[in-house]
């Protein structure tokens, strides 16, 4: 049985285990690129620093959306396989949120596909994020810089609030 390309889960993930499963037995693989995103303080340590983050998603729709992102990446880049793990639920500072890992013959395609998938995830995947600070909890809007990152791949994003 092949490993799923997408997993939405509450439990943490182990980078080395995920990469080992992704490349297992594939003698064509010459490169693996991975990105792990963490819960961080968006305010740079200001008084309203992030105390926790809660992520929600729409089950079924979220996985389908990310599968389509991987298919789109395959149209653009020469890589063998990809794995996206995204956590949901209540997370604390420094907890892992997301993993994107890509295998290919050469590093350049892995780097590009991994970066493309992460930019796409930040703007197009149906997740909702709420941050709790000393000032209270608030839903986090998309950022203009995230839409700009997606635009460099020729995809217009319009999620950001000015």
C-alpha positions as CSV (number, residue, x, y, z in Angstrom):
1,X,0.0,0.0,0.0
2,X,1.3,3.4,-0.9
3,X,1.5,6.2,1.7
4,X,-1.0,8.9,1.6
5,X,0.2,12.2,0.2
6,X,-1.9,14.3,2.7
7,X,-2.6,14.0,6.4
8,X,-4.5,16.4,8.5
9,X,-4.0,15.4,12.2
10,X,-4.0,16.6,15.7
11,X,-0.9,14.6,16.8
12,X,2.7,15.7,16.2
13,X,4.8,14.3,13.4
14,X,8.4,13.1,13.2
15,X,10.3,14.6,10.3
16,X,12.8,11.8,9.9
17,X,10.0,9.2,9.9
18,X,8.0,11.1,7.3
19,X,11.0,11.5,5.0
20,X,12.0,7.9,5.4
21,X,8.5,6.7,4.4
22,X,8.4,9.2,1.5
23,X,11.7,8.0,-0.1
24,X,11.5,4.3,1.0
25,X,12.7,2.0,-1.7
26,X,12.7,4.6,-4.4
27,X,16.2,4.3,-5.9
28,X,15.6,7.2,-8.3
29,X,15.5,9.7,-5.4
30,X,18.6,11.9,-5.3
31,X,17.1,14.8,-3.3
32,X,14.6,15.4,-0.6
33,X,13.5,18.9,0.3
34,X,11.4,19.5,3.4
35,X,9.9,22.5,5.2
36,X,8.6,22.4,8.7
37,X,6.5,25.4,10.0
38,X,6.3,26.1,13.7
39,X,3.9,28.1,15.9
40,X,5.7,31.4,16.4
41,X,5.2,34.8,17.8
42,X,4.0,37.0,14.9
43,X,4.5,40.1,17.0
44,X,8.3,39.7,17.6
45,X,8.0,39.3,21.4
46,X,5.7,42.3,21.9
47,X,3.3,42.4,24.8
48,X,0.6,40.7,22.8
49,X,2.7,37.6,22.1
50,X,1.1,34.4,21.0
51,X,0.2,32.1,23.9
52,X,-1.5,29.5,21.8
53,X,-2.9,28.9,18.3
54,X,-6.0,26.9,17.3
55,X,-6.3,25.6,13.8
56,X,-9.6,24.4,12.2
57,X,-10.3,22.8,8.9
58,X,-13.2,21.5,6.8
59,X,-12.6,17.7,6.8
60,X,-12.7,16.1,3.3
61,X,-12.5,19.5,1.5
62,X,-9.1,20.4,3.0
63,X,-7.5,17.1,2.0
64,X,-9.0,17.3,-1.5
65,X,-7.7,20.9,-1.9
66,X,-4.2,19.9,-0.9
67,X,-4.3,16.9,-3.2
68,X,-5.1,19.3,-6.0
69,X,-2.2,21.5,-5.0
70,X,0.2,18.5,-5.3
71,X,-1.3,17.7,-8.7
72,X,-0.7,21.3,-9.8
73,X,2.9,21.1,-8.5
74,X,3.4,17.9,-10.6
75,X,2.4,19.9,-13.7
76,X,5.0,22.5,-13.0
77,X,8.0,20.6,-11.5
78,X,9.8,17.3,-12.2
79,X,9.5,15.5,-8.8
80,X,8.6,12.0,-7.7
81,X,6.5,12.3,-4.6
82,X,5.3,14.7,-2.0
83,X,3.9,14.6,1.5
84,X,2.0,17.2,3.3
85,X,1.1,16.9,7.0
86,X,-0.9,19.7,8.6
87,X,-1.9,19.8,12.2
88,X,-5.2,21.1,13.6
89,X,-6.4,21.7,17.1
90,X,-4.8,23.6,19.9
91,X,-1.1,24.2,19.5
92,X,1.5,25.9,21.7
93,X,4.5,28.1,20.8
94,X,7.3,26.1,19.0
95,X,4.9,23.2,18.2
96,X,5.2,21.9,14.6
97,X,2.2,23.0,12.4
98,X,3.0,21.8,8.9
99,X,5.4,19.6,7.0
100,X,5.9,19.7,3.2
101,X,8.4,17.1,1.9
102,X,9.3,16.5,-1.8
103,X,11.5,13.9,-3.5
104,X,13.1,14.2,-6.9
105,X,16.2,13.2,-8.8
106,X,17.9,16.6,-8.3
107,X,17.7,19.3,-5.6
108,X,16.5,22.1,-7.7
109,X,13.1,20.6,-8.6
110,X,12.6,19.5,-4.9
111,X,13.3,23.0,-3.7
112,X,11.0,24.6,-6.2
113,X,8.1,22.1,-5.6
114,X,8.4,22.4,-1.8
115,X,8.4,26.2,-1.9
116,X,5.5,26.2,-4.4
117,X,3.4,23.9,-2.2
118,X,4.1,25.9,0.9
119,X,3.1,29.2,-0.8
120,X,0.0,27.5,-2.1
121,X,-0.8,26.1,1.3
122,X,-0.5,29.5,3.0
123,X,-3.0,31.1,0.7
124,X,-5.3,28.5,-0.7
125,X,-5.8,25.6,1.7
126,X,-9.0,25.9,3.8
127,X,-7.7,26.3,7.3
128,X,-8.8,28.8,9.9
129,X,-6.3,30.0,12.5
130,X,-7.1,31.7,15.8
131,X,-4.3,33.1,18.0
132,X,-4.7,33.6,21.7
133,X,-2.7,36.5,23.3
134,X,-2.8,38.3,26.6
135,X,-5.3,40.7,24.9
136,X,-7.6,37.9,23.9
137,X,-8.2,35.6,21.0
138,X,-8.6,36.6,17.4
139,X,-8.9,35.0,14.0
140,X,-5.8,35.5,11.8
141,X,-6.3,37.1,8.4
142,X,-4.1,36.2,5.4
143,X,-1.2,38.5,4.8
144,X,-0.5,40.5,1.6
145,X,3.0,39.0,1.6
146,X,1.5,35.5,1.4
147,X,-0.5,36.5,-1.7
148,X,2.7,38.1,-3.2
149,X,4.6,34.9,-2.7
150,X,1.9,33.0,-4.6
151,X,1.8,35.6,-7.3
152,X,5.4,34.9,-8.3
153,X,4.2,31.4,-9.4
154,X,1.7,33.2,-11.7
155,X,-1.3,32.5,-9.4
156,X,-3.4,35.5,-8.2
157,X,-4.3,35.3,-4.5
158,X,-6.9,37.6,-3.0
159,X,-7.2,36.4,0.5
160,X,-5.3,39.1,2.3
161,X,-6.9,41.9,4.3
162,X,-5.2,45.2,3.7
